[in-house]
């Protein structure tokens, strides 16, 4: 099974979170082919994304929302149609708890729905702790908590991917 993680990271924090989520997916799903694509580095391998069963999107929080680079990726005509019927999930990083990361996740989730994806967040209390109601948020001042949460979120995504696509 192929899985893509698409994100923008300028400082490295969002890239770190993306890698931790990928580690969690591998722990749950075993031998899967996961590729991470930082939009800062340029092009995403569109053919690989089309072949992926799961695509996870992440963004740093800029001005209380997802960053413009991530939003632009979703709005680019060439990317329309490649996400339909895939499992999608979202995460955001932020400097502060009230910095708008929830808005960033909602923006990404809206795009996932618009592109015809099955949106998965791992749920609330029924999934246990840590809670990831709409998606996963990593705050800059909580390194160890972020790692644990990102890996747990990845495990939930990997488990759901196996349920749906294995």
Beta strands, then each sheet from edge to edge (+ up, - down):
strand 1: 2-7
strand 2: 33-38
strand 3: 54-62
strand 4: 65-66
strand 5: 87-94
strand 6: 118-119
strand 7: 136-139
sheet 1: 2+ 1+ 3+ 4-
sheet 2: 2+ 1+ 3+ 5+ 6+
sheet 3: 2+ 1+ 3+ 5+ 7+
end
